[in-house]
């Protein structure tokens, strides 16, 4: 019977960065706060403030997920940041 060797070729994380971790926590708090404000009808989904908070949140999560090499999440959060900017441009210039 042939033995299969285990490979140690896992994706390596970058060294811990307190700044990246802090940005990740700020991002998570921003997104949760943004959703709570929207759900409680304290902020409009068509407001610049809503989208700014969302951009900050997604950018923070994109930084920390990049550091942890979770590239799917990096892509999703980067796209959310871009969509947030598009929404702000539409609100400011076309509303």
Secondary structure, 3 states (H helix, E strand, C coil): CCCCCCCCCCCCCCCCCHHHHHHHHHHHHHHHHHHHHHHCCCCCCCCHHHHHHHHHHHHHHHHHHHHCCCHHHHHHHHHHHHHHHHHHHHHHHHC
